[in-house]
Amino acid sequence: MARAISAFLLLAIITIIEAQRPFYAGFRPIGYPAVESEIAQLSNRFGEDDPVPIETKGDRNFINRIESVPVDYRPFWYINWQQYNALRQQPQTWPQKPNNFID
């Protein structure tokens, strides 16, 4: 009986030791990194709050030049960005279907 208890304790200690994190995994738990709440937005570095397409790389003068061109001659990516931005402003929603499993 004493051998069974000592074998059980030895097995429990070995299991606890093996279940520890390895030395190369670090001391903090694995998960998402902490995100700073006051991160300066790339498009708002100079105090401008207007949304700009990624292709312009934040160049407001380039957008002003594109907007001065007639609509027929504007680049497709700019017109496409305007359409997608309008869709993002007013997303289409649908009512949920009733769940037959709850009733």
Buried (B, 14 or more C-beta within 10 A) or exposed (E): EEEEEEEEEEEEEEEEEEEEEEEEEEEEEEEEEEEEEEEEEEBEEEEEEEEBBEEBEBEEEBBEEBEEEEEEEBEEEBEEBBEEEEEEEEEEEEEEEEEEEEE
